[in-house]
Amino acid sequence: MLRKLLAVLFLILTSLGFIAGNVNAANEQAKQEVVFADAGWDSVKFHNAVAGFIGTHA
């Protein structure tokens, strides 16, 4: 019984560690800057504007 309890406790603590690591990684990714290239074509400008809007509001 004690062995099962320790196994469950270990799994819970391990899961919490992974969750905390993922939250930290998500915060670091949010700080990154995305730069779009501008080839001067209207289609590229349109697609960059759409991608920028999605990146800003997503």
PyMOL commands that place a pseudoatom at each C-alpha (Angstrom):
pseudoatom trace, name=CA, resn=MET, resi=1, chain=A, elem=C, hetatm=0, pos=[0.000, 0.000, 0.000]
pseudoatom trace, name=CA, resn=LEU, resi=2, chain=A, elem=C, hetatm=0, pos=[2.791, 2.399, 0.902]
pseudoatom trace, name=CA, resn=ARG, resi=3, chain=A, elem=C, hetatm=0, pos=[4.570, 1.588, -2.347]
pseudoatom trace, name=CA, resn=LYS, resi=4, chain=A, elem=C, hetatm=0, pos=[1.465, 2.494, -4.391]
pseudoatom trace, name=CA, resn=LEU, resi=5, chain=A, elem=C, hetatm=0, pos=[1.036, 5.732, -2.474]
pseudoatom trace, name=CA, resn=LEU, resi=6, chain=A, elem=C, hetatm=0, pos=[4.654, 6.710, -3.105]
pseudoatom trace, name=CA, resn=ALA, resi=7, chain=A, elem=C, hetatm=0, pos=[4.291, 5.861, -6.795]
pseudoatom trace, name=CA, resn=VAL, resi=8, chain=A, elem=C, hetatm=0, pos=[1.186, 8.068, -7.094]
pseudoatom trace, name=CA, resn=LEU, resi=9, chain=A, elem=C, hetatm=0, pos=[2.886, 10.905, -5.216]
pseudoatom trace, name=CA, resn=PHE, resi=10, chain=A, elem=C, hetatm=0, pos=[5.923, 10.623, -7.507]
pseudoatom trace, name=CA, resn=LEU, resi=11, chain=A, elem=C, hetatm=0, pos=[3.728, 10.767, -10.604]
pseudoatom trace, name=CA, resn=ILE, resi=12, chain=A, elem=C, hetatm=0, pos=[1.859, 13.819, -9.303]
pseudoatom trace, name=CA, resn=LEU, resi=13, chain=A, elem=C, hetatm=0, pos=[5.070, 15.696, -8.498]
pseudoatom trace, name=CA, resn=THR, resi=14, chain=A, elem=C, hetatm=0, pos=[6.601, 14.770, -11.851]
pseudoatom trace, name=CA, resn=SER, resi=15, chain=A, elem=C, hetatm=0, pos=[3.494, 15.971, -13.675]
pseudoatom trace, name=CA, resn=LEU, resi=16, chain=A, elem=C, hetatm=0, pos=[3.552, 19.267, -11.815]
pseudoatom trace, name=CA, resn=GLY, resi=17, chain=A, elem=C, hetatm=0, pos=[7.199, 19.712, -12.791]
pseudoatom trace, name=CA, resn=PHE, resi=18, chain=A, elem=C, hetatm=0, pos=[6.405, 19.198, -16.468]
pseudoatom trace, name=CA, resn=ILE, resi=19, chain=A, elem=C, hetatm=0, pos=[3.486, 21.616, -16.278]
pseudoatom trace, name=CA, resn=ALA, resi=20, chain=A, elem=C, hetatm=0, pos=[5.647, 24.280, -14.626]
pseudoatom trace, name=CA, resn=GLY, resi=21, chain=A, elem=C, hetatm=0, pos=[8.324, 23.810, -17.287]
pseudoatom trace, name=CA, resn=ASN, resi=22, chain=A, elem=C, hetatm=0, pos=[5.804, 24.182, -20.105]
pseudoatom trace, name=CA, resn=VAL, resi=23, chain=A, elem=C, hetatm=0, pos=[4.384, 27.380, -18.605]
pseudoatom trace, name=CA, resn=ASN, resi=24, chain=A, elem=C, hetatm=0, pos=[7.879, 28.850, -18.375]
pseudoatom trace, name=CA, resn=ALA, resi=25, chain=A, elem=C, hetatm=0, pos=[8.640, 27.877, -21.980]
pseudoatom trace, name=CA, resn=ALA, resi=26, chain=A, elem=C, hetatm=0, pos=[5.373, 29.453, -23.145]
pseudoatom trace, name=CA, resn=ASN, resi=27, chain=A, elem=C, hetatm=0, pos=[6.297, 32.722, -21.420]
pseudoatom trace, name=CA, resn=GLU, resi=28, chain=A, elem=C, hetatm=0, pos=[9.703, 32.743, -23.107]
pseudoatom trace, name=CA, resn=GLN, resi=29, chain=A, elem=C, hetatm=0, pos=[8.155, 32.108, -26.519]
pseudoatom trace, name=CA, resn=ALA, resi=30, chain=A, elem=C, hetatm=0, pos=[5.709, 34.977, -26.054]
pseudoatom trace, name=CA, resn=LYS, resi=31, chain=A, elem=C, hetatm=0, pos=[8.632, 37.405, -25.783]
pseudoatom trace, name=CA, resn=GLN, resi=32, chain=A, elem=C, hetatm=0, pos=[10.102, 36.505, -29.168]
pseudoatom trace, name=CA, resn=GLU, resi=33, chain=A, elem=C, hetatm=0, pos=[9.751, 38.909, -32.072]
pseudoatom trace, name=CA, resn=VAL, resi=34, chain=A, elem=C, hetatm=0, pos=[8.629, 37.821, -35.529]
pseudoatom trace, name=CA, resn=VAL, resi=35, chain=A, elem=C, hetatm=0, pos=[9.983, 39.689, -38.562]
pseudoatom trace, name=CA, resn=PHE, resi=36, chain=A, elem=C, hetatm=0, pos=[8.326, 39.333, -41.971]
pseudoatom trace, name=CA, resn=ALA, resi=37, chain=A, elem=C, hetatm=0, pos=[10.166, 39.923, -45.236]
pseudoatom trace, name=CA, resn=ASP, resi=38, chain=A, elem=C, hetatm=0, pos=[8.879, 42.521, -47.662]
pseudoatom trace, name=CA, resn=ALA, resi=39, chain=A, elem=C, hetatm=0, pos=[9.511, 41.680, -51.303]
pseudoatom trace, name=CA, resn=GLY, resi=40, chain=A, elem=C, hetatm=0, pos=[7.457, 44.665, -52.459]
pseudoatom trace, name=CA, resn=TRP, resi=41, chain=A, elem=C, hetatm=0, pos=[4.724, 42.536, -54.018]
pseudoatom trace, name=CA, resn=ASP, resi=42, chain=A, elem=C, hetatm=0, pos=[1.126, 43.265, -53.120]
pseudoatom trace, name=CA, resn=SER, resi=43, chain=A, elem=C, hetatm=0, pos=[0.400, 39.599, -52.387]
pseudoatom trace, name=CA, resn=VAL, resi=44, chain=A, elem=C, hetatm=0, pos=[3.353, 39.381, -49.975]
pseudoatom trace, name=CA, resn=LYS, resi=45, chain=A, elem=C, hetatm=0, pos=[2.241, 42.560, -48.220]
pseudoatom trace, name=CA, resn=PHE, resi=46, chain=A, elem=C, hetatm=0, pos=[-1.296, 41.195, -47.883]
pseudoatom trace, name=CA, resn=HIS, resi=47, chain=A, elem=C, hetatm=0, pos=[-0.165, 37.836, -46.514]
pseudoatom trace, name=CA, resn=ASN, resi=48, chain=A, elem=C, hetatm=0, pos=[2.227, 39.537, -44.080]
pseudoatom trace, name=CA, resn=ALA, resi=49, chain=A, elem=C, hetatm=0, pos=[-0.606, 41.750, -42.848]
pseudoatom trace, name=CA, resn=VAL, resi=50, chain=A, elem=C, hetatm=0, pos=[-2.865, 38.732, -42.312]
pseudoatom trace, name=CA, resn=ALA, resi=51, chain=A, elem=C, hetatm=0, pos=[-0.113, 36.805, -40.515]
pseudoatom trace, name=CA, resn=GLY, resi=52, chain=A, elem=C, hetatm=0, pos=[0.693, 39.845, -38.382]
pseudoatom trace, name=CA, resn=PHE, resi=53, chain=A, elem=C, hetatm=0, pos=[-2.947, 40.265, -37.418]
pseudoatom trace, name=CA, resn=ILE, resi=54, chain=A, elem=C, hetatm=0, pos=[-3.213, 36.603, -36.452]
pseudoatom trace, name=CA, resn=GLY, resi=55, chain=A, elem=C, hetatm=0, pos=[0.049, 36.767, -34.498]
pseudoatom trace, name=CA, resn=THR, resi=56, chain=A, elem=C, hetatm=0, pos=[-1.062, 39.853, -32.615]
pseudoatom trace, name=CA, resn=HIS, resi=57, chain=A, elem=C, hetatm=0, pos=[-4.573, 38.708, -31.769]
pseudoatom trace, name=CA, resn=ALA, resi=58, chain=A, elem=C, hetatm=0, pos=[-4.085, 34.950, -31.341]
for i in range(1, 58): cmd.bond("trace and resi %d" % i, "trace and resi %d" % (i + 1))
show_as sticks, trace
zoom trace
